[in-house]
Amino acid sequence: MKVDDKSNEITAIPKLLSRLDIAGAVVTIDAMGCQKKIAQQIIHQEGDYVLSLKGNQGSLHDDVTTYFTSSLSPEPALQTVDGGHGRIETRTIRATDDIAWLKARHTWPGLQSTIAVTAKRELGAKVSEETRYFLSSLSADDPGKLGHAVRAHWAIENNLHWVLDVAFDEDSNRARKGHSAANLAVIRHIALNLIKREKTSKVGVKTKRLKAGWDNAYLLRVIAM
């Protein structure tokens, strides 16, 4: 869904949601989309949400941050550790549905829990730590589901945006005239989905693209998957 000129994602997200069947699904959105009207639409369409909470929500963000940095903060409910290429990343999830006090201060459609995810990254002697906060219509009773929703959202950046930049060199594209940029973005998404569905060649996306350009038989296999 292309964002209108002189507008932003806040106006495009409701239009996109209206085209989707999200009943029973969990919708995750960045802080830009952490808006009451969007939360209400997701609930109205019988979905659930996990919305990134940042400073654009003012006192709501301050209240949630203060809670999770105080002595009232719940104990960690789930911890996962990932590693690779000399890097170790530990994610700790805290979640609570004890938010009657928060609801009394802020009216938020469908709100059932607040979440804090702390990511600690270790690379050699360098250690960094960041905590992100979320609002959710899901119960805090299943931290595994909450953690999966958060990680799946972050994976969009790693598995889609990063791949489009590295394998398709999207950031270098300078098409601007008319609808060319939007049309090319759609074509790149289609191509990436087709390449990812082709499993016989055990190489990366960029190499698969080259192989499809060199080998018509392989190109037909990718398209026909």
PyRosetta script that sets phi, psi and omega in degrees:
from pyrosetta import init, pose_from_sequence

init()
pose = pose_from_sequence("MKVDDKSNEITAIPKLLSRLDIAGAVVTIDAMGCQKKIAQQIIHQEGDYVLSLKGNQGSLHDDVTTYFTSSLSPEPALQTVDGGHGRIETRTIRATDDIAWLKARHTWPGLQSTIAVTAKRELGAKVSEETRYFLSSLSADDPGKLGHAVRAHWAIENNLHWVLDVAFDEDSNRARKGHSAANLAVIRHIALNLIKREKTSKVGVKTKRLKAGWDNAYLLRVIAM")
pose.set_psi(1, 111.0)
pose.set_omega(1, -177.8)
pose.set_phi(2, -70.3)
pose.set_psi(2, 133.8)
pose.set_omega(2, 176.5)
pose.set_phi(3, -74.8)
pose.set_psi(3, 131.2)
pose.set_omega(3, -179.2)
pose.set_phi(4, -62.0)
pose.set_psi(4, 149.6)
pose.set_omega(4, 175.5)
pose.set_phi(5, -58.6)
pose.set_psi(5, 145.1)
pose.set_omega(5, -179.7)
pose.set_phi(6, 58.0)
pose.set_psi(6, 29.9)
pose.set_omega(6, 177.5)
pose.set_phi(7, -135.6)
pose.set_psi(7, -165.4)
pose.set_omega(7, 178.3)
pose.set_phi(8, -149.4)
pose.set_psi(8, -174.3)
pose.set_omega(8, -175.2)
pose.set_phi(9, -62.9)
pose.set_psi(9, -25.7)
pose.set_omega(9, -175.8)
pose.set_phi(10, -59.8)
pose.set_psi(10, -33.9)
pose.set_omega(10, 179.3)
pose.set_phi(11, -84.1)
pose.set_psi(11, -26.0)
pose.set_omega(11, -177.1)
pose.set_phi(12, -83.1)
pose.set_psi(12, -33.2)
pose.set_omega(12, -176.1)
pose.set_phi(13, -59.4)
pose.set_psi(13, -47.4)
pose.set_omega(13, 178.6)
pose.set_phi(14, -59.5)
pose.set_psi(14, -37.2)
pose.set_omega(14, 178.5)
pose.set_phi(15, -64.7)
pose.set_psi(15, -41.6)
pose.set_omega(15, 179.0)
pose.set_phi(16, -65.5)
pose.set_psi(16, -45.8)
pose.set_omega(16, -179.6)
pose.set_phi(17, -59.7)
pose.set_psi(17, -37.1)
pose.set_omega(17, -177.8)
pose.set_phi(18, -65.0)
pose.set_psi(18, -20.4)
pose.set_omega(18, -180.0)
pose.set_phi(19, -90.7)
pose.set_psi(19, -7.4)
pose.set_omega(19, -174.4)
pose.set_phi(20, -109.5)
pose.set_psi(20, 146.9)
pose.set_omega(20, 171.1)
pose.set_phi(21, -91.8)
pose.set_psi(21, 100.0)
pose.set_omega(21, -175.5)
pose.set_phi(22, -106.1)
pose.set_psi(22, 10.3)
pose.set_omega(22, 179.6)
pose.set_phi(23, -58.2)
pose.set_psi(23, 123.9)
pose.set_omega(23, 179.7)
pose.set_phi(24, 82.4)
pose.set_psi(24, -3.1)
pose.set_omega(24, -179.3)
pose.set_phi(25, -96.2)
pose.set_psi(25, 162.6)
pose.set_omega(25, 174.8)
pose.set_phi(26, -108.7)
pose.set_psi(26, 119.7)
pose.set_omega(26, -179.2)
pose.set_phi(27, -97.3)
pose.set_psi(27, 126.3)
pose.set_omega(27, 176.5)
pose.set_phi(28, -113.6)
pose.set_psi(28, 135.8)
pose.set_omega(28, -177.0)
pose.set_phi(29, -140.4)
pose.set_psi(29, 146.1)
pose.set_omega(29, 175.4)
pose.set_phi(30, -65.4)
pose.set_psi(30, 174.4)
pose.set_omega(30, -175.8)
pose.set_phi(31, -59.3)
pose.set_psi(31, -29.8)
pose.set_omega(31, 178.2)
pose.set_phi(32, -56.8)
pose.set_psi(32, -36.5)
pose.set_omega(32, -177.5)
pose.set_phi(33, -93.6)
pose.set_psi(33, 8.5)
pose.set_omega(33, 177.8)
pose.set_phi(34, -80.4)
pose.set_psi(34, 80.5)
pose.set_omega(34, -174.8)
pose.set_phi(35, -132.1)
pose.set_psi(35, 145.7)
pose.set_omega(35, -177.8)
pose.set_phi(36, -60.3)
pose.set_psi(36, -42.7)
pose.set_omega(36, -177.9)
pose.set_phi(37, -64.7)
pose.set_psi(37, -35.9)
pose.set_omega(37, 178.5)
pose.set_phi(38, -70.4)
pose.set_psi(38, -42.5)
pose.set_omega(38, 176.6)
pose.set_phi(39, -60.0)
pose.set_psi(39, -42.0)
pose.set_omega(39, 179.8)
pose.set_phi(40, -63.7)
pose.set_psi(40, -39.9)
pose.set_omega(40, 179.9)
pose.set_phi(41, -65.6)
pose.set_psi(41, -40.4)
pose.set_omega(41, 179.2)
pose.set_phi(42, -62.5)
pose.set_psi(42, -44.2)
pose.set_omega(42, 178.4)
pose.set_phi(43, -64.2)
pose.set_psi(43, -41.8)
pose.set_omega(43, 179.9)
pose.set_phi(44, -61.7)
pose.set_psi(44, -34.2)
pose.set_omega(44, 179.3)
pose.set_phi(45, -88.2)
pose.set_psi(45, 13.1)
pose.set_omega(45, 174.0)
pose.set_phi(46, 66.7)
pose.set_psi(46, 31.0)
pose.set_omega(46, 174.3)
pose.set_phi(47, -106.8)
pose.set_psi(47, 178.8)
pose.set_omega(47, 173.0)
pose.set_phi(48, -120.6)
pose.set_psi(48, 163.7)
pose.set_omega(48, -177.8)
pose.set_phi(49, -135.8)
pose.set_psi(49, 153.2)
pose.set_omega(49, 166.8)
pose.set_phi(50, -132.3)
pose.set_psi(50, 107.7)
pose.set_omega(50, -172.8)
pose.set_phi(51, -111.4)
pose.set_psi(51, 130.3)
pose.set_omega(51, 178.0)
pose.set_phi(52, -68.1)
pose.set_psi(52, 130.7)
pose.set_omega(52, -176.3)
pose.set_phi(53, -110.2)
pose.set_psi(53, 120.3)
pose.set_omega(53, 179.1)
pose.set_phi(54, -134.2)
pose.set_psi(54, -169.0)
pose.set_omega(54, -172.5)
pose.set_phi(55, -63.7)
pose.set_psi(55, -14.9)
pose.set_omega(55, 179.6)
pose.set_phi(56, -67.4)
pose.set_psi(56, -11.1)
pose.set_omega(56, 177.5)
pose.set_phi(57, -99.7)
pose.set_psi(57, 11.6)
pose.set_omega(57, 170.3)
pose.set_phi(58, 53.8)
pose.set_psi(58, -118.8)
pose.set_omega(58, -173.6)
pose.set_phi(59, -65.8)
pose.set_psi(59, -27.6)
pose.set_omega(59, 177.2)
pose.set_phi(60, -64.4)
pose.set_psi(60, -46.1)
pose.set_omega(60, 177.4)
pose.set_phi(61, -62.5)
pose.set_psi(61, -41.9)
pose.set_omega(61, 179.6)
pose.set_phi(62, -61.8)
pose.set_psi(62, -42.7)
pose.set_omega(62, -178.6)
pose.set_phi(63, -64.4)
pose.set_psi(63, -44.5)
pose.set_omega(63, -179.1)
pose.set_phi(64, -67.0)
pose.set_psi(64, -42.9)
pose.set_omega(64, 178.4)
pose.set_phi(65, -61.2)
pose.set_psi(65, -46.1)
pose.set_omega(65, 179.7)
pose.set_phi(66, -59.4)
pose.set_psi(66, -41.0)
pose.set_omega(66, -179.7)
pose.set_phi(67, -62.3)
pose.set_psi(67, -48.9)
pose.set_omega(67, -175.2)
pose.set_phi(68, -75.1)
pose.set_psi(68, -12.9)
pose.set_omega(68, 176.7)
pose.set_phi(69, -103.8)
pose.set_psi(69, 8.3)
pose.set_omega(69, 179.8)
pose.set_phi(70, -103.1)
pose.set_psi(70, 178.5)
pose.set_omega(70, 178.1)
pose.set_phi(71, -70.4)
pose.set_psi(71, -12.4)
pose.set_omega(71, 179.4)
pose.set_phi(72, -82.5)
pose.set_psi(72, -10.4)
pose.set_omega(72, -176.6)
pose.set_phi(73, -57.0)
pose.set_psi(73, 136.4)
pose.set_omega(73, 179.0)
pose.set_phi(74, -68.1)
pose.set_psi(74, 158.3)
pose.set_omega(74, 176.8)
pose.set_phi(75, -69.8)
pose.set_psi(75, 154.7)
pose.set_omega(75, 177.0)
pose.set_phi(76, -55.9)
pose.set_psi(76, 132.7)
pose.set_omega(76, -178.6)
pose.set_phi(77, -97.9)
pose.set_psi(77, -21.7)
pose.set_omega(77, -176.8)
pose.set_phi(78, -157.8)
pose.set_psi(78, 141.1)
pose.set_omega(78, 176.7)
pose.set_phi(79, -137.6)
pose.set_psi(79, 133.4)
pose.set_omega(79, 178.1)
pose.set_phi(80, -126.5)
pose.set_psi(80, 150.0)
pose.set_omega(80, -180.0)
pose.set_phi(81, -128.9)
pose.set_psi(81, 127.5)
pose.set_omega(81, 176.1)
pose.set_phi(82, -123.8)
pose.set_psi(82, 151.5)
pose.set_omega(82, 178.6)
pose.set_phi(83, -151.5)
pose.set_psi(83, 161.9)
pose.set_omega(83, 178.4)
pose.set_phi(84, 165.1)
pose.set_psi(84, 142.0)
pose.set_omega(84, 177.8)
pose.set_phi(85, 56.7)
pose.set_psi(85, 37.4)
pose.set_omega(85, 177.0)
pose.set_phi(86, 81.4)
pose.set_psi(86, 3.3)
pose.set_omega(86, -178.2)
pose.set_phi(87, -107.5)
pose.set_psi(87, 138.0)
pose.set_omega(87, 174.6)
pose.set_phi(88, -121.1)
pose.set_psi(88, 127.6)
pose.set_omega(88, 178.5)
pose.set_phi(89, -124.3)
pose.set_psi(89, 123.2)
pose.set_omega(89, 179.8)
pose.set_phi(90, -111.4)
pose.set_psi(90, 123.2)
pose.set_omega(90, 178.0)
pose.set_phi(91, -111.4)
pose.set_psi(91, 128.2)
pose.set_omega(91, 180.0)
pose.set_phi(92, -117.5)
pose.set_psi(92, 128.2)
pose.set_omega(92, -177.2)
pose.set_phi(93, -111.1)
pose.set_psi(93, 128.4)
pose.set_omega(93, 170.4)
pose.set_phi(94, -120.1)
pose.set_psi(94, 136.4)
pose.set_omega(94, -178.5)
pose.set_phi(95, -144.9)
pose.set_psi(95, 148.9)
pose.set_omega(95, 179.3)
pose.set_phi(96, -146.5)
pose.set_psi(96, 144.7)
pose.set_omega(96, 170.9)
pose.set_phi(97, -112.0)
pose.set_psi(97, 12.3)
pose.set_omega(97, 175.1)
pose.set_phi(98, -85.5)
pose.set_psi(98, 71.1)
pose.set_omega(98, -170.8)
pose.set_phi(99, -125.3)
pose.set_psi(99, 24.2)
pose.set_omega(99, 177.7)
pose.set_phi(100, -57.4)
pose.set_psi(100, -38.9)
pose.set_omega(100, 178.9)
pose.set_phi(101, -61.9)
pose.set_psi(101, -37.2)
pose.set_omega(101, -179.1)
pose.set_phi(102, -71.4)
pose.set_psi(102, -41.7)
pose.set_omega(102, 179.0)
pose.set_phi(103, -64.2)
pose.set_psi(103, -30.7)
pose.set_omega(103, 178.7)
pose.set_phi(104, -68.3)
pose.set_psi(104, -27.0)
pose.set_omega(104, -178.8)
pose.set_phi(105, -94.4)
pose.set_psi(105, -26.2)
pose.set_omega(105, -175.1)
pose.set_phi(106, -138.5)
pose.set_psi(106, 127.9)
pose.set_omega(106, 175.9)
pose.set_phi(107, -89.7)
pose.set_psi(107, 116.2)
pose.set_omega(107, -176.5)
pose.set_phi(108, -137.9)
pose.set_psi(108, 119.1)
pose.set_omega(108, -175.3)
pose.set_phi(109, -57.0)
pose.set_psi(109, 125.9)
pose.set_omega(109, 172.3)
pose.set_phi(110, 71.7)
pose.set_psi(110, 6.3)
pose.set_omega(110, -174.9)
pose.set_phi(111, -65.8)
pose.set_psi(111, 126.2)
pose.set_omega(111, 179.6)
pose.set_phi(112, -122.4)
pose.set_psi(112, -24.0)
pose.set_omega(112, -176.5)
pose.set_phi(113, -155.9)
pose.set_psi(113, 158.9)
pose.set_omega(113, 171.1)
pose.set_phi(114, -120.4)
pose.set_psi(114, 150.5)
pose.set_omega(114, -171.7)
pose.set_phi(115, -134.6)
pose.set_psi(115, 141.8)
pose.set_omega(115, 171.8)
pose.set_phi(116, -125.3)
pose.set_psi(116, 126.0)
pose.set_omega(116, 178.8)
pose.set_phi(117, -119.4)
pose.set_psi(117, 116.1)
pose.set_omega(117, 179.7)
pose.set_phi(118, -103.8)
pose.set_psi(118, 122.9)
pose.set_omega(118, 179.6)
pose.set_phi(119, -108.9)
pose.set_psi(119, 119.7)
pose.set_omega(119, 177.6)
pose.set_phi(120, -109.5)
pose.set_psi(120, 120.6)
pose.set_omega(120, -177.3)
pose.set_phi(121, -112.8)
pose.set_psi(121, 129.7)
pose.set_omega(121, -179.8)
pose.set_phi(122, -121.9)
pose.set_psi(122, 121.8)
pose.set_omega(122, 177.2)
pose.set_phi(123, -133.3)
pose.set_psi(123, 98.5)
pose.set_omega(123, -173.8)
pose.set_phi(124, 65.2)
pose.set_psi(124, -126.3)
pose.set_omega(124, 179.7)
pose.set_phi(125, -88.0)
pose.set_psi(125, -5.0)
pose.set_omega(125, -177.1)
pose.set_phi(126, -90.1)
pose.set_psi(126, 124.8)
pose.set_omega(126, 179.9)
pose.set_phi(127, -126.8)
pose.set_psi(127, 130.2)
pose.set_omega(127, 176.3)
pose.set_phi(128, -130.1)
pose.set_psi(128, 153.2)
pose.set_omega(128, -178.2)
pose.set_phi(129, -142.5)
pose.set_psi(129, 136.8)
pose.set_omega(129, -179.8)
pose.set_phi(130, -142.1)
pose.set_psi(130, 138.0)
pose.set_omega(130, 176.7)
pose.set_phi(131, -115.4)
pose.set_psi(131, 130.4)
pose.set_omega(131, 177.8)
pose.set_phi(132, -116.6)
pose.set_psi(132, 148.2)
pose.set_omega(132, -175.8)
pose.set_phi(133, -118.1)
pose.set_psi(133, 149.4)
pose.set_omega(133, -175.7)
pose.set_phi(134, -141.5)
pose.set_psi(134, 150.8)
pose.set_omega(134, 169.3)
pose.set_phi(135, -106.5)
pose.set_psi(135, 143.5)
pose.set_omega(135, -178.8)
pose.set_phi(136, -145.9)
pose.set_psi(136, 148.7)
pose.set_omega(136, 172.8)
pose.set_phi(137, -89.8)
pose.set_psi(137, -0.2)
pose.set_omega(137, 178.2)
pose.set_phi(138, -87.2)
pose.set_psi(138, 155.6)
pose.set_omega(138, 177.3)
pose.set_phi(139, -72.9)
pose.set_psi(139, 151.8)
pose.set_omega(139, 176.5)
pose.set_phi(140, -78.5)
pose.set_psi(140, -3.1)
pose.set_omega(140, -176.2)
pose.set_phi(141, -69.5)
pose.set_psi(141, -18.4)
pose.set_omega(141, -177.5)
pose.set_phi(142, -121.3)
pose.set_psi(142, 77.2)
pose.set_omega(142, -177.9)
pose.set_phi(143, -61.9)
pose.set_psi(143, -27.3)
pose.set_omega(143, 178.1)
pose.set_phi(144, -62.5)
pose.set_psi(144, -41.8)
pose.set_omega(144, 179.0)
pose.set_phi(145, -67.7)
pose.set_psi(145, -40.2)
pose.set_omega(145, 178.4)
pose.set_phi(146, -64.0)
pose.set_psi(146, -44.1)
pose.set_omega(146, 179.4)
pose.set_phi(147, -63.5)
pose.set_psi(147, -39.0)
pose.set_omega(147, 178.3)
pose.set_phi(148, -63.4)
pose.set_psi(148, -42.0)
pose.set_omega(148, -179.8)
pose.set_phi(149, -61.6)
pose.set_psi(149, -43.2)
pose.set_omega(149, -179.8)
pose.set_phi(150, -65.9)
pose.set_psi(150, -44.6)
pose.set_omega(150, -178.3)
pose.set_phi(151, -68.3)
pose.set_psi(151, -37.0)
pose.set_omega(151, 178.3)
pose.set_phi(152, -64.0)
pose.set_psi(152, -35.4)
pose.set_omega(152, 178.1)
pose.set_phi(153, -67.3)
pose.set_psi(153, -46.5)
pose.set_omega(153, 178.6)
pose.set_phi(154, -62.5)
pose.set_psi(154, -30.3)
pose.set_omega(154, -178.8)
pose.set_phi(155, -64.6)
pose.set_psi(155, -22.9)
pose.set_omega(155, 177.8)
pose.set_phi(156, -60.4)
pose.set_psi(156, -42.0)
pose.set_omega(156, 178.8)
pose.set_phi(157, -64.5)
pose.set_psi(157, -42.5)
pose.set_omega(157, -176.6)
pose.set_phi(158, -76.5)
pose.set_psi(158, -41.9)
pose.set_omega(158, -172.4)
pose.set_phi(159, -92.5)
pose.set_psi(159, -15.7)
pose.set_omega(159, -178.5)
pose.set_phi(160, -117.3)
pose.set_psi(160, -66.3)
pose.set_omega(160, -174.3)
pose.set_phi(161, -61.7)
pose.set_psi(161, -44.1)
pose.set_omega(161, -179.2)
pose.set_phi(162, -64.6)
pose.set_psi(162, -42.2)
pose.set_omega(162, 179.9)
pose.set_phi(163, -65.2)
pose.set_psi(163, -42.0)
pose.set_omega(163, 179.0)
pose.set_phi(164, -61.5)
pose.set_psi(164, -36.0)
pose.set_omega(164, 179.9)
pose.set_phi(165, -73.9)
pose.set_psi(165, -48.1)
pose.set_omega(165, -174.8)
pose.set_phi(166, -75.6)
pose.set_psi(166, -48.0)
pose.set_omega(166, -174.0)
pose.set_phi(167, -84.9)
pose.set_psi(167, -28.3)
pose.set_omega(167, -178.2)
pose.set_phi(168, -112.6)
pose.set_psi(168, -2.3)
pose.set_omega(168, 179.9)
pose.set_phi(169, 52.1)
pose.set_psi(169, 42.2)
pose.set_omega(169, -173.4)
pose.set_phi(170, -62.4)
pose.set_psi(170, -37.8)
pose.set_omega(170, -175.9)
pose.set_phi(171, -65.3)
pose.set_psi(171, -20.3)
pose.set_omega(171, 180.0)
pose.set_phi(172, -86.8)
pose.set_psi(172, -10.0)
pose.set_omega(172, -178.5)
pose.set_phi(173, -68.7)
pose.set_psi(173, 131.4)
pose.set_omega(173, -176.5)
pose.set_phi(174, -114.9)
pose.set_psi(174, 18.5)
pose.set_omega(174, 177.9)
pose.set_phi(175, -65.7)
pose.set_psi(175, 124.9)
pose.set_omega(175, -177.3)
pose.set_phi(176, -133.8)
pose.set_psi(176, -22.2)
pose.set_omega(176, -171.2)
pose.set_phi(177, -71.4)
pose.set_psi(177, 133.8)
pose.set_omega(177, 176.3)
pose.set_phi(178, 56.3)
pose.set_psi(178, -130.9)
pose.set_omega(178, -179.3)
pose.set_phi(179, -99.0)
pose.set_psi(179, 14.7)
pose.set_omega(179, -172.8)
pose.set_phi(180, -60.4)
pose.set_psi(180, -42.8)
pose.set_omega(180, -177.9)
pose.set_phi(181, -63.3)
pose.set_psi(181, -45.2)
pose.set_omega(181, 179.7)
pose.set_phi(182, -65.7)
pose.set_psi(182, -41.2)
pose.set_omega(182, -179.2)
pose.set_phi(183, -64.8)
pose.set_psi(183, -43.1)
pose.set_omega(183, 179.4)
pose.set_phi(184, -66.3)
pose.set_psi(184, -35.1)
pose.set_omega(184, 177.6)
pose.set_phi(185, -63.0)
pose.set_psi(185, -41.8)
pose.set_omega(185, 177.7)
pose.set_phi(186, -62.2)
pose.set_psi(186, -44.3)
pose.set_omega(186, -179.6)
pose.set_phi(187, -62.9)
pose.set_psi(187, -42.0)
pose.set_omega(187, 178.5)
pose.set_phi(188, -63.3)
pose.set_psi(188, -40.0)
pose.set_omega(188, 178.3)
pose.set_phi(189, -63.9)
pose.set_psi(189, -42.3)
pose.set_omega(189, 178.8)
pose.set_phi(190, -62.7)
pose.set_psi(190, -46.2)
pose.set_omega(190, -179.5)
pose.set_phi(191, -61.1)
pose.set_psi(191, -43.3)
pose.set_omega(191, 179.8)
pose.set_phi(192, -63.0)
pose.set_psi(192, -42.6)
pose.set_omega(192, 178.9)
pose.set_phi(193, -62.8)
pose.set_psi(193, -41.5)
pose.set_omega(193, 179.0)
pose.set_phi(194, -64.5)
pose.set_psi(194, -43.5)
pose.set_omega(194, -179.1)
pose.set_phi(195, -64.6)
pose.set_psi(195, -41.0)
pose.set_omega(195, -179.9)
pose.set_phi(196, -66.9)
pose.set_psi(196, -29.5)
pose.set_omega(196, 179.7)
pose.set_phi(197, -74.8)
pose.set_psi(197, -21.5)
pose.set_omega(197, -179.5)
pose.set_phi(198, -82.3)
pose.set_psi(198, 113.6)
pose.set_omega(198, -171.7)
pose.set_phi(199, -108.1)
pose.set_psi(199, -5.5)
pose.set_omega(199, -174.6)
pose.set_phi(200, -73.2)
pose.set_psi(200, -28.8)
pose.set_omega(200, -179.7)
pose.set_phi(201, -97.6)
pose.set_psi(201, 116.4)
pose.set_omega(201, -174.4)
pose.set_phi(202, -90.6)
pose.set_psi(202, 60.1)
pose.set_omega(202, 178.3)
pose.set_phi(203, -133.0)
pose.set_psi(203, 175.9)
pose.set_omega(203, -178.1)
pose.set_phi(204, -76.6)
pose.set_psi(204, 172.0)
pose.set_omega(204, -177.6)
pose.set_phi(205, -60.8)
pose.set_psi(205, -44.3)
pose.set_omega(205, -177.5)
pose.set_phi(206, -62.4)
pose.set_psi(206, -41.6)
pose.set_omega(206, 179.4)
pose.set_phi(207, -68.5)
pose.set_psi(207, -37.8)
pose.set_omega(207, 176.0)
pose.set_phi(208, -61.2)
pose.set_psi(208, -38.6)
pose.set_omega(208, 177.6)
pose.set_phi(209, -61.1)
pose.set_psi(209, -46.4)
pose.set_omega(209, 179.1)
pose.set_phi(210, -62.4)
pose.set_psi(210, -43.1)
pose.set_omega(210, -179.7)
pose.set_phi(211, -61.9)
pose.set_psi(211, -40.0)
pose.set_omega(211, 178.4)
pose.set_phi(212, -65.8)
pose.set_psi(212, -30.2)
pose.set_omega(212, 177.9)
pose.set_phi(213, -76.3)
pose.set_psi(213, -28.0)
pose.set_omega(213, -178.4)
pose.set_phi(214, -90.0)
pose.set_psi(214, -28.8)
pose.set_omega(214, -169.9)
pose.set_phi(215, -124.8)
pose.set_psi(215, 106.4)
pose.set_omega(215, -177.9)
pose.set_phi(216, -62.8)
pose.set_psi(216, -33.8)
pose.set_omega(216, 179.4)
pose.set_phi(217, -65.0)
pose.set_psi(217, -41.3)
pose.set_omega(217, 178.2)
pose.set_phi(218, -68.9)
pose.set_psi(218, -38.6)
pose.set_omega(218, 177.1)
pose.set_phi(219, -57.6)
pose.set_psi(219, -45.2)
pose.set_omega(219, 178.7)
pose.set_phi(220, -64.4)
pose.set_psi(220, -34.9)
pose.set_omega(220, 178.2)
pose.set_phi(221, -64.7)
pose.set_psi(221, -41.9)
pose.set_omega(221, 179.1)
pose.set_phi(222, -62.9)
pose.set_psi(222, -46.1)
pose.set_omega(222, -176.1)
pose.set_phi(223, -68.7)
pose.set_psi(223, -34.2)
pose.set_omega(223, -174.0)
pose.set_phi(224, -86.5)
pose.set_psi(224, -3.7)
pose.set_omega(224, -177.8)
pose.set_phi(225, -61.7)
pose.dump_pdb("model.pdb")
